[in-house]
Amino acid sequence: MTDIKACIFDLDGVIVDTAVYHYKAWKRLANSLGFDFTEEQNEQLKGVSRVRSLELILGWGGVTKSPAEQEALAAQKNTWYVDMISHMTPAEILPGAKEFVEACRQAGIKTALGSASKNSMMILEKINMLSLFDAVIDGNKVSKAKPDPEVFLKGAEAVGIPPAQCVVFEDAIAGIEAAIAGGMKSVGIGSPTVLGEADLVISGLDKMSLEKLKEL
């Protein structure tokens, strides 16, 4: 058993669920181009970059756009998305997330956020959780996407804890792979069939405890 001294949390799907806003923004974009976009198709965009997501959506709609037009469309989608998340409230924190982060801090465990989102700071401010993290490493501070471990290694460095004493909380396969690549323990949030590589899989942070943390 390693003594865990830091917990690093992904944002989307772990602390909050902004996927619904990405879906609404992409759907609005597809509708503006004359076709529809389903929730099933949206599942295929999880963990995929904005540029690649747009390519897939245009493909599904049978629409061809020049690179410059694609850039404008991606920017338009992001504007709509940012407008939606700017109205988020603490009511959107996923069950147990705030309580578990607070429990970690009370136990003297460092807390960091490791997210690809460039809007992490704004979301944390809107849900009143910014003060609960010792460090926030987001899309503005990293150049490599998960499964590269850069975001989590920077998180560990920012809180001054060696990777072997960190545990990552993630809802995506790429995130779990990034944690493993970084030499960290990992807790998957979601389905054991999908996140089987994680050291522990739970349905949400409401099922997590300091006792389970010690057992990792």
Backbone as CSV, one residue per row, in Angstrom:
resi,resn,N_x,N_y,N_z,CA_x,CA_y,CA_z,C_x,C_y,C_z
1,MET,0.844,-1.203,0.000,0.000,0.000,0.000,0.876,1.249,0.000
2,THR,0.582,2.134,-0.934,1.305,3.409,-0.973,0.489,4.449,-0.212
3,ASP,1.187,5.311,0.465,0.505,6.378,1.183,0.116,7.463,0.174
4,ILE,-1.182,7.604,-0.084,-1.646,8.595,-1.069,-1.593,9.996,-0.460
5,LYS,-0.890,10.898,-1.153,-0.748,12.265,-0.627,-1.393,13.325,-1.516
6,ALA,-1.833,12.903,-2.712,-2.509,13.859,-3.602,-3.563,13.162,-4.450
7,CYS,-4.675,13.854,-4.647,-5.743,13.364,-5.537,-5.855,14.358,-6.690
8,ILE,-5.805,13.835,-7.904,-5.920,14.677,-9.101,-7.210,14.299,-9.827
9,PHE,-8.073,15.283,-10.018,-9.402,15.029,-10.583,-9.531,15.577,-11.992
10,ASP,-10.096,14.761,-12.875,-10.535,15.271,-14.169,-11.785,16.097,-13.852
11,LEU,-12.154,17.019,-14.717,-13.319,17.870,-14.439,-14.612,17.277,-14.990
12,ASP,-14.614,17.051,-16.296,-15.849,16.651,-16.960,-16.164,15.177,-16.726
13,GLY,-17.335,14.898,-16.156,-17.726,13.524,-15.893,-17.283,13.036,-14.520
14,VAL,-16.497,13.871,-13.818,-16.027,13.524,-12.479,-16.558,14.528,-11.456
15,ILE,-16.326,15.822,-11.713,-16.800,16.892,-10.820,-18.141,17.449,-11.320
16,VAL,-18.212,17.694,-12.610,-19.458,18.179,-13.243,-19.647,17.407,-14.544
17,ASP,-20.801,17.575,-15.174,-21.021,16.937,-16.472,-21.344,18.019,-17.490
18,THR,-20.328,18.474,-18.216,-20.573,19.512,-19.225,-20.862,18.902,-20.593
19,ALA,-20.869,17.552,-20.655,-21.111,16.887,-21.941,-22.432,17.325,-22.560
20,VAL,-23.425,17.563,-21.709,-24.745,17.978,-22.203,-24.647,19.309,-22.948
21,TYR,-23.749,20.193,-22.501,-23.606,21.497,-23.159,-22.840,21.365,-24.473
22,HIS,-21.838,20.476,-24.487,-21.135,20.220,-25.753,-22.149,19.683,-26.771
23,TYR,-22.987,18.752,-26.298,-23.990,18.147,-27.181,-24.934,19.210,-27.735
24,LYS,-25.453,20.069,-26.850,-26.404,21.115,-27.299,-25.763,22.073,-28.296
25,ALA,-24.479,22.422,-28.043,-23.789,23.354,-28.941,-23.523,22.713,-30.313
26,TRP,-23.088,21.440,-30.303,-22.856,20.744,-31.575,-24.174,20.542,-32.325
27,LYS,-25.227,20.228,-31.583,-26.544,20.003,-32.205,-27.029,21.288,-32.883
28,ARG,-26.835,22.405,-32.166,-27.236,23.694,-32.725,-26.462,23.978,-34.014
29,LEU,-25.168,23.630,-34.014,-24.335,23.851,-35.196,-24.823,22.976,-36.358
30,ALA,-25.071,21.696,-36.061,-25.552,20.775,-37.109,-26.879,21.277,-37.687
31,ASN,-27.796,21.693,-36.785,-29.100,22.195,-37.230,-28.942,23.435,-38.106
32,SER,-27.977,24.288,-37.765,-27.763,25.513,-38.554,-27.234,25.170,-39.953
33,LEU,-26.657,23.966,-40.086,-26.138,23.524,-41.394,-27.149,22.648,-42.130
34,GLY,-28.324,22.459,-41.494,-29.397,21.742,-42.173,-29.524,20.260,-41.906
35,PHE,-28.868,19.748,-40.861,-29.060,18.338,-40.520,-29.100,18.158,-39.003
36,ASP,-29.438,16.950,-38.553,-29.547,16.717,-37.118,-28.379,15.893,-36.604
37,PHE,-28.242,15.874,-35.304,-27.106,15.249,-34.647,-27.639,14.533,-33.405
38,THR,-27.406,13.222,-33.329,-28.032,12.444,-32.263,-27.137,12.242,-31.039
39,GLU,-27.763,11.840,-29.938,-27.012,11.573,-28.705,-26.061,10.390,-28.903
40,GLU,-26.466,9.424,-29.733,-25.613,8.258,-30.023,-24.327,8.722,-30.724
41,GLN,-24.490,9.623,-31.681,-23.312,10.159,-32.385,-22.447,10.942,-31.397
42,ASN,-23.099,11.662,-30.487,-22.381,12.470,-29.502,-21.448,11.614,-28.641
43,GLU,-21.875,10.377,-28.359,-21.055,9.460,-27.551,-19.681,9.242,-28.201
44,GLN,-19.672,9.271,-29.536,-18.419,9.019,-30.269,-17.436,10.192,-30.181
45,LEU,-17.919,11.324,-29.648,-17.065,12.512,-29.567,-16.389,12.666,-28.214
46,LYS,-16.706,11.768,-27.275,-16.140,11.896,-25.931,-14.619,11.779,-25.961
47,GLY,-13.965,12.783,-25.413,-12.499,12.778,-25.367,-11.838,13.106,-26.701
48,VAL,-12.646,13.531,-27.683,-12.120,13.858,-29.014,-11.974,15.377,-29.132
49,SER,-10.928,15.837,-29.799,-10.699,17.286,-29.913,-11.821,17.978,-30.686
50,ARG,-11.916,19.303,-30.485,-12.968,20.082,-31.143,-12.850,19.995,-32.668
51,VAL,-11.620,20.077,-33.166,-11.390,20.034,-34.616,-11.829,18.692,-35.207
52,ARG,-11.425,17.605,-34.531,-11.790,16.267,-35.012,-13.300,16.037,-34.873
53,SER,-13.876,16.543,-33.796,-15.323,16.405,-33.597,-16.081,17.047,-34.755
54,LEU,-15.638,18.237,-35.137,-16.293,18.948,-36.242,-16.175,18.140,-37.538
55,GLU,-14.999,17.561,-37.783,-14.806,16.741,-39.000,-15.799,15.582,-39.026
56,LEU,-15.961,14.919,-37.868,-16.894,13.781,-37.794,-18.334,14.241,-38.048
57,ILE,-18.714,15.345,-37.418,-20.095,15.846,-37.564,-20.390,16.255,-39.011
58,LEU,-19.452,16.959,-39.628,-19.650,17.355,-41.034,-19.764,16.114,-41.917
59,GLY,-18.982,15.082,-41.580,-19.041,13.821,-42.328,-20.406,13.165,-42.213
60,TRP,-20.939,13.146,-40.975,-22.268,12.553,-40.750,-23.350,13.326,-41.501
61,GLY,-23.155,14.619,-41.608,-24.154,15.449,-42.288,-23.932,15.510,-43.785
62,GLY,-22.815,14.935,-44.248,-22.506,14.983,-45.678,-22.202,16.389,-46.153
63,VAL,-21.625,17.201,-45.251,-21.335,18.602,-45.568,-19.824,18.787,-45.721
64,THR,-19.421,19.496,-46.779,-17.995,19.766,-46.991,-17.726,21.252,-46.780
65,LYS,-16.699,21.560,-45.999,-16.335,22.957,-45.741,-14.829,23.120,-45.896
66,SER,-14.414,24.303,-46.297,-12.973,24.581,-46.433,-12.361,24.677,-45.036
67,PRO,-11.039,24.546,-44.913,-10.395,24.658,-43.599,-10.761,25.963,-42.874
68,ALA,-10.821,27.070,-43.611,-11.156,28.364,-42.995,-12.594,28.349,-42.468
69,GLU,-13.504,27.759,-43.250,-14.905,27.667,-42.818,-15.018,26.762,-41.594
70,GLN,-14.232,25.676,-41.586,-14.254,24.757,-40.439,-13.796,25.470,-39.170
71,GLU,-12.769,26.301,-39.319,-12.247,27.050,-38.170,-13.326,27.972,-37.606
72,ALA,-14.041,28.632,-38.509,-15.108,29.544,-38.092,-16.239,28.784,-37.396
73,LEU,-16.569,27.602,-37.921,-17.644,26.790,-37.322,-17.239,26.294,-35.929
74,ALA,-15.992,25.850,-35.791,-15.511,25.374,-34.496,-15.543,26.507,-33.473
75,ALA,-15.182,27.707,-33.925,-15.193,28.878,-33.037,-16.622,29.232,-32.638
76,GLN,-17.542,29.118,-33.590,-18.953,29.412,-33.312,-19.500,28.442,-32.272
77,LYS,-19.188,27.163,-32.446,-19.638,26.144,-31.486,-19.106,26.466,-30.092
78,ASN,-17.818,26.860,-30.022,-17.214,27.144,-28.727,-17.863,28.359,-28.065
79,THR,-18.218,29.359,-28.860,-18.885,30.559,-28.322,-20.212,30.167,-27.676
80,TRP,-20.980,29.339,-28.361,-22.270,28.876,-27.820,-22.059,28.071,-26.540
81,TYR,-21.051,27.186,-26.582,-20.752,26.332,-25.425,-20.358,27.181,-24.208
82,VAL,-19.442,28.131,-24.418,-18.981,28.987,-23.313,-20.137,29.803,-22.735
83,ASP,-21.026,30.256,-23.618,-22.193,31.008,-23.142,-23.061,30.130,-22.233
84,MET,-23.244,28.864,-22.619,-24.059,27.948,-21.803,-23.411,27.657,-20.450
85,ILE,-22.093,27.359,-20.468,-21.454,27.004,-19.189,-21.273,28.222,-18.284
86,SER,-21.360,29.420,-18.861,-21.222,30.619,-18.028,-22.435,30.794,-17.116
87,HIS,-23.463,29.984,-17.345,-24.668,30.037,-16.500,-24.753,28.831,-15.552
88,MET,-23.663,28.077,-15.439,-23.684,26.912,-14.546,-23.782,27.348,-13.084
89,THR,-24.312,26.458,-12.241,-24.460,26.762,-10.813,-23.945,25.578,-9.985
90,PRO,-23.753,25.782,-8.661,-23.312,24.671,-7.805,-24.264,23.469,-7.835
91,ALA,-25.506,23.676,-8.271,-26.479,22.573,-8.352,-26.034,21.515,-9.366
92,GLU,-25.087,21.883,-10.236,-24.638,20.953,-11.283,-23.424,20.108,-10.888
93,ILE,-22.946,20.287,-9.655,-21.843,19.442,-9.177,-22.380,18.014,-9.080
94,LEU,-21.612,17.050,-9.571,-22.055,15.652,-9.523,-22.102,15.161,-8.074
95,PRO,-23.026,14.222,-7.768,-23.217,13.738,-6.393,-21.913,13.300,-5.715
96,GLY,-21.680,13.840,-4.534,-20.534,13.428,-3.729,-19.205,14.077,-4.078
97,ALA,-19.137,14.788,-5.209,-17.851,15.341,-5.664,-17.284,16.369,-4.688
98,LYS,-18.102,17.351,-4.333,-17.609,18.408,-3.437,-17.249,17.827,-2.074
99,GLU,-18.105,16.939,-1.569,-17.883,16.344,-0.249,-16.577,15.544,-0.200
100,PHE,-16.291,14.791,-1.267,-15.071,13.980,-1.264,-13.823,14.861,-1.359
101,VAL,-13.880,15.900,-2.198,-12.731,16.810,-2.323,-12.476,17.490,-0.972
102,GLU,-13.549,17.900,-0.310,-13.401,18.528,1.011,-12.819,17.553,2.028
103,ALA,-13.263,16.288,1.974,-12.760,15.264,2.900,-11.257,15.050,2.695
104,CYS,-10.821,15.058,1.434,-9.394,14.903,1.130,-8.600,16.044,1.765
105,ARG,-9.098,17.266,1.598,-8.387,18.430,2.125,-8.311,18.392,3.657
106,GLN,-9.414,17.978,4.275,-9.428,17.906,5.738,-8.446,16.855,6.245
107,ALA,-8.193,15.835,5.403,-7.265,14.766,5.793,-5.814,15.122,5.441
108,GLY,-5.619,16.331,4.921,-4.268,16.773,4.584,-3.765,16.280,3.246
109,ILE,-4.680,15.785,2.412,-4.318,15.300,1.069,-4.426,16.469,0.086
110,LYS,-3.403,16.655,-0.734,-3.411,17.730,-1.731,-4.435,17.423,-2.828
111,THR,-5.064,18.456,-3.355,-6.055,18.261,-4.429,-5.668,19.099,-5.647
112,ALA,-5.754,18.480,-6.810,-5.460,19.193,-8.058,-6.493,18.826,-9.108
113,LEU,-6.687,19.723,-10.062,-7.578,19.439,-11.182,-6.696,19.218,-12.404
114,GLY,-6.965,18.168,-13.166,-6.211,17.895,-14.387,-7.184,17.682,-15.530
115,SER,-7.420,18.739,-16.305,-8.458,18.675,-17.345,-7.975,19.268,-18.657
116,ALA,-8.451,18.706,-19.757,-8.106,19.230,-21.086,-8.892,20.495,-21.403
117,SER,-9.952,20.744,-20.641,-10.820,21.898,-20.907,-10.092,23.213,-20.674
118,LYS,-10.276,24.147,-21.591,-9.676,25.471,-21.421,-10.592,26.377,-20.593
119,ASN,-11.759,25.853,-20.256,-12.728,26.639,-19.488,-12.829,26.193,-18.025
120,SER,-11.849,25.403,-17.575,-11.904,24.829,-16.226,-12.051,25.876,-15.126
121,MET,-11.250,26.942,-15.211,-11.283,27.966,-14.163,-12.677,28.590,-14.053
122,MET,-13.271,28.910,-15.206,-14.591,29.530,-15.190,-15.624,28.578,-14.590
123,ILE,-15.569,27.300,-14.979,-16.532,26.334,-14.453,-16.373,26.191,-12.940
124,LEU,-15.126,26.079,-12.468,-14.895,25.946,-11.020,-15.388,27.173,-10.266
125,GLU,-15.239,28.344,-10.865,-15.750,29.575,-10.228,-17.277,29.541,-10.161
126,LYS,-17.907,29.120,-11.255,-19.378,29.098,-11.310,-19.974,28.122,-10.296
127,ILE,-19.272,27.014,-10.040,-19.818,26.006,-9.108,-19.237,26.175,-7.691
128,ASN,-18.511,27.297,-7.503,-17.931,27.619,-6.185,-16.987,26.546,-5.651
129,MET,-16.149,25.983,-6.519,-15.202,24.960,-6.056,-13.744,25.328,-6.321
130,LEU,-13.497,26.509,-6.868,-12.123,26.881,-7.222,-11.190,26.839,-6.010
131,SER,-11.691,27.272,-4.861,-10.852,27.330,-3.649,-10.531,25.952,-3.077
132,LEU,-11.178,24.898,-3.612,-10.960,23.543,-3.091,-9.794,22.819,-3.777
133,PHE,-9.152,23.486,-4.730,-8.032,22.845,-5.430,-6.736,23.613,-5.197
134,ASP,-5.688,22.862,-4.828,-4.374,23.471,-4.613,-3.736,23.876,-5.937
135,ALA,-4.124,23.194,-7.000,-3.585,23.514,-8.326,-4.614,23.175,-9.387
136,VAL,-4.643,23.972,-10.451,-5.525,23.692,-11.595,-4.654,23.647,-12.846
137,ILE,-4.550,22.444,-13.425,-3.803,22.279,-14.673,-4.849,21.978,-15.743
138,ASP,-5.009,22.904,-16.682,-6.048,22.705,-17.707,-5.475,22.849,-19.105
139,GLY,-6.357,22.920,-20.078,-5.953,22.983,-21.483,-5.084,24.172,-21.844
140,ASN,-5.060,25.205,-20.971,-4.229,26.374,-21.236,-2.769,26.126,-20.833
141,LYS,-2.543,25.070,-20.054,-1.198,24.824,-19.513,-0.518,23.575,-20.062
142,VAL,-1.213,22.834,-20.911,-0.611,21.610,-21.471,-0.661,21.624,-22.995
143,SER,0.271,20.882,-23.603,0.288,20.828,-25.070,-0.062,19.438,-25.586
144,LYS,0.043,18.429,-24.693,-0.244,17.057,-25.136,-1.551,16.551,-24.541
145,ALA,-2.358,15.908,-25.375,-3.650,15.392,-24.912,-3.474,14.021,-24.247
146,LYS,-4.392,13.675,-23.347,-4.419,12.329,-22.787,-4.635,11.368,-23.969
147,PRO,-4.039,10.199,-24.002,-3.395,9.439,-22.917,-1.971,9.856,-22.557
148,ASP,-1.437,10.951,-23.133,-0.152,11.427,-22.660,-0.347,11.901,-21.218
149,PRO,0.572,11.552,-20.307,0.371,11.889,-18.895,0.699,13.329,-18.498
150,GLU,1.039,14.186,-19.479,1.493,15.547,-19.163,0.614,16.279,-18.152
151,VAL,-0.699,16.273,-18.364,-1.595,17.049,-17.489,-1.514,16.568,-16.033
152,PHE,-1.408,15.258,-15.821,-1.353,14.729,-14.455,0.030,14.900,-13.832
153,LEU,1.084,14.758,-14.650,2.443,14.960,-14.134,2.632,16.417,-13.703
154,LYS,2.048,17.340,-14.476,2.132,18.756,-14.102,1.335,19.026,-12.829
155,GLY,0.228,18.301,-12.680,-0.588,18.440,-11.473,0.178,17.980,-10.242
156,ALA,0.861,16.833,-10.373,1.657,16.292,-9.266,2.784,17.251,-8.905
157,GLU,3.419,17.780,-9.946,4.523,18.723,-9.738,4.028,19.996,-9.043
158,ALA,2.853,20.474,-9.462,2.303,21.712,-8.901,1.992,21.596,-7.407
159,VAL,1.623,20.392,-6.959,1.320,20.218,-5.528,2.508,19.608,-4.772
160,GLY,3.613,19.341,-5.492,4.826,18.863,-4.859,4.786,17.447,-4.316
161,ILE,4.022,16.575,-4.998,3.901,15.173,-4.558,4.404,14.251,-5.679
162,PRO,5.247,13.234,-5.360,5.716,12.305,-6.398,4.538,11.546,-7.022
163,PRO,4.608,11.240,-8.335,3.522,10.529,-9.014,3.056,9.260,-8.297
164,ALA,3.989,8.503,-7.720,3.631,7.236,-7.060,2.703,7.438,-5.863
165,GLN,2.652,8.677,-5.346,1.781,8.963,-4.195,0.535,9.751,-4.603
166,CYS,0.254,9.747,-5.921,-0.931,10.441,-6.444,-1.955,9.434,-6.965
167,VAL,-3.216,9.791,-6.847,-4.266,8.989,-7.467,-5.107,9.901,-8.361
168,VAL,-5.410,9.402,-9.557,-6.163,10.161,-10.557,-7.604,9.648,-10.624
169,PHE,-8.554,10.567,-10.684,-9.976,10.217,-10.830,-10.402,10.615,-12.232
170,GLU,-10.830,9.641,-13.024,-11.103,9.843,-14.454,-12.322,9.074,-14.929
171,ASP,-13.030,9.614,-15.925,-14.189,8.892,-16.479,-13.926,8.390,-17.894
172,ALA,-12.723,8.654,-18.427,-12.423,8.247,-19.806,-11.235,7.294,-19.858
173,ILE,-11.253,6.375,-20.818,-10.172,5.394,-20.973,-8.830,6.115,-21.164
174,ALA,-8.831,7.166,-22.003,-7.581,7.896,-22.268,-7.012,8.485,-20.982
175,GLY,-7.901,8.900,-20.069,-7.459,9.472,-18.802,-6.840,8.433,-17.886
176,ILE,-7.451,7.249,-17.854,-6.917,6.147,-17.038,-5.548,5.734,-17.594
177,GLU,-5.447,5.666,-18.926,-4.176,5.311,-19.563,-3.099,6.360,-19.255
178,ALA,-3.516,7.631,-19.200,-2.580,8.720,-18.878,-2.066,8.579,-17.449
179,ALA,-2.966,8.202,-16.539,-2.578,8.020,-15.136,-1.561,6.888,-15.011
180,ILE,-1.845,5.781,-15.703,-0.946,4.619,-15.665,0.421,4.991,-16.265
181,ALA,0.385,5.703,-17.388,1.632,6.129,-18.045,2.447,7.051,-17.139
182,GLY,1.753,7.793,-16.283,2.429,8.719,-15.375,2.878,8.071,-14.076
183,GLY,2.621,6.763,-13.947,3.032,6.051,-12.736,2.158,6.333,-11.532
184,MET,0.887,6.635,-11.791,-0.046,6.963,-10.713,-1.118,5.892,-10.555
185,LYS,-1.734,5.866,-9.380,-2.904,5.016,-9.157,-4.077,5.684,-9.884
186,SER,-5.116,4.897,-10.194,-6.261,5.503,-10.881,-7.582,4.937,-10.382
187,VAL,-8.571,5.825,-10.319,-9.940,5.433,-9.975,-10.820,5.829,-11.146
188,GLY,-11.489,4.834,-11.721,-12.366,5.094,-12.858,-13.763,5.445,-12.368
189,ILE,-14.352,6.472,-12.962,-15.718,6.868,-12.632,-16.586,6.436,-13.802
190,GLY,-17.369,5.372,-13.606,-18.191,4.875,-14.710,-18.331,3.369,-14.693
191,SER,-18.225,2.778,-15.865,-18.466,1.344,-16.017,-17.187,0.511,-15.945
192,PRO,-17.189,-0.566,-15.110,-16.019,-1.445,-15.005,-15.656,-2.101,-16.344
193,THR,-16.649,-2.315,-17.209,-16.368,-2.947,-18.503,-15.540,-2.020,-19.387
194,VAL,-15.731,-0.714,-19.202,-14.999,0.278,-20.012,-13.672,0.661,-19.359
195,LEU,-13.713,0.836,-18.030,-12.550,1.374,-17.314,-11.792,0.319,-16.510
196,GLY,-11.823,-0.920,-16.999,-11.225,-2.037,-16.279,-9.753,-1.916,-15.930
197,GLU,-9.030,-1.044,-16.648,-7.597,-0.891,-16.368,-7.333,-0.117,-15.081
198,ALA,-8.347,0.575,-14.566,-8.175,1.380,-13.348,-7.997,0.484,-12.121
199,ASP,-7.356,1.031,-11.082,-7.145,0.264,-9.843,-8.465,0.015,-9.116
200,LEU,-9.407,0.929,-9.317,-10.727,0.817,-8.691,-11.720,1.502,-9.617
201,VAL,-12.922,0.938,-9.751,-13.961,1.591,-10.570,-15.199,1.795,-9.708
202,ILE,-15.701,3.038,-9.688,-16.916,3.376,-8.931,-17.866,4.133,-9.855
203,SER,-19.134,4.235,-9.448,-20.110,4.908,-10.320,-20.051,6.427,-10.196
204,GLY,-19.484,6.900,-9.084,-19.391,8.345,-8.884,-18.662,8.629,-7.588
205,LEU,-18.286,9.885,-7.361,-17.538,10.220,-6.141,-18.369,10.075,-4.868
206,ASP,-19.680,9.945,-5.028,-20.522,9.683,-3.848,-20.276,8.276,-3.307
207,LYS,-19.574,7.438,-4.111,-19.253,6.066,-3.683,-17.790,5.961,-3.218
208,MET,-17.114,7.121,-3.132,-15.703,7.129,-2.748,-15.562,7.554,-1.289
209,SER,-14.525,7.035,-0.634,-14.271,7.410,0.760,-12.768,7.417,1.014
210,LEU,-12.352,8.020,2.121,-10.935,8.040,2.469,-10.443,6.623,2.763
211,GLU,-11.368,5.771,3.251,-11.009,4.369,3.518,-10.630,3.669,2.216
212,LYS,-11.439,3.872,1.178,-11.149,3.243,-0.118,-9.849,3.791,-0.690
213,LEU,-9.577,5.040,-0.406,-8.345,5.674,-0.885,-7.124,4.980,-0.260
214,LYS,-7.227,4.686,1.022,-6.124,4.035,1.742,-5.872,2.622,1.223
215,GLU,-6.915,1.989,0.697,-6.789,0.603,0.223,-6.138,0.494,-1.155
216,LEU,-6.012,1.599,-1.860,-5.454,1.562,-3.229,-4.000,1.074,-3.231
